[in-house]
Amino acid sequence: MKVSNKMSKARLQVLSLLSGAAILAGTFSTVTMAAPLPKVPTTKIIAVGTVTPGASQEAISAVLPQEVRETVQLHLDGKLEQWNVRNDKLGVVFVLNMTDVD
C-alpha cells in the first residue's frame, strides 16, 4: 500500500505541475494575442537643440539672434510649454504643444 500512496502523491505532483504550466501557457498566449493599443494623437514634441561641434563663435553669433526671436515667438504663440538648458553640453531642450513638426 505504501508504494501506491507514493505513486499517487507523485502523480498528483506531476498533474499539479502540468496544470500549472498549462495555466501559465494560457496566460502568456492571452497576453501576446491582446488587441493592439489604439493610436493616440501627438500632442507634445520634444525638441533638442545643440551647437554643432567645431562651430566658430562667429557662426553661432550670426544665427543666435534669429533663433532667439523664433523661440520667443513660439512662446508667445503658446506653443512652447517648457524651455530648458542642457547641463551635459551647450544646447537647449524644448517641450512644444504641437501635433506635428511643421
N, C-alpha and C positions, 0 to 999 in steps of 0.2 A: 504494500500500500504506500509506503514511503516513496517509492520510485514514481508512482503515478502522481502523488502530490507534487513532487519536484517537477515532473513533466508538465503538470497543469499550471504551476507557477511560472515555469519557463515559457509555456505557450501564451499565458496571459501577458507576460512581459513583452514578448515578441509582438503580439497583437496590439498591445498598447503603444509600442514604438511605431508600428506600421500605421496605426490610425492617427497618431500624432504627426507623422510625416505626411500622411495624406491631407490632413487639415492644413498644415503649413504649405504644402504644394498648391492646394486650392486657394489659399490666401494670396500667395505670390502671383498666381495666374490671374486672380481678380485684379490685383494692383496693376499688373502690366497691361491688362486689357481695358483699363479705365478710359473713358472718353477724354479726348484732348481738351485742354483748357481753352476757354473762349478767347478770342483776340480782344485785347484791351487797347484802346486808342492811346497814342503817345501824348502825354500832357506836359512833360518836362524833358529838357535836354541838358546834358552836362557838356559844357564846352571847356576844353583845357587849352590855354594859350601859353606858349613858351617862346623865348627868344632863340632864334636859330644859332646853334653853336658856331662860334667864329665870326659872328656878325660884328661889324665895327660900331663904335659908339655913334658915328655919323649916320650910319644906315638906320640905327634904332631911333635916333633923334629925328630923322626925316619922316618916319611913319607914325611915331608916337602921338603927335597932336591929332591926326585923323582918327586913330584908334580910340583915343580918349573921347573925342566928340561922338563917335558912333556908339561907344559904350554908354555914355551919359544919355544919349537919345533912346537906347534900349531901356534904360532905367526909367526915363520919363514916360515912355510908352507902356510901362507896366509889364514889360517882357523879361526884365532882369530881376529874378527873385533873390538870388544870393550872389555875392561878389567876394571872392576870397583870394588871398595872396598865397602862393606856394612857398613852403619852407625848404623844400629839397633842391629847388633850382629857380632861376629867375622866370617867373610866369604867374599866371592867374588861373582860377577855376571859377566859371560862372554856372549857375543853375538858372536856366531860362524857362519861362512859361510859354511854351510854343508847341505846336503839333508837328512841325517839320523843320528842317534846317534851312529852308529858303528864306 
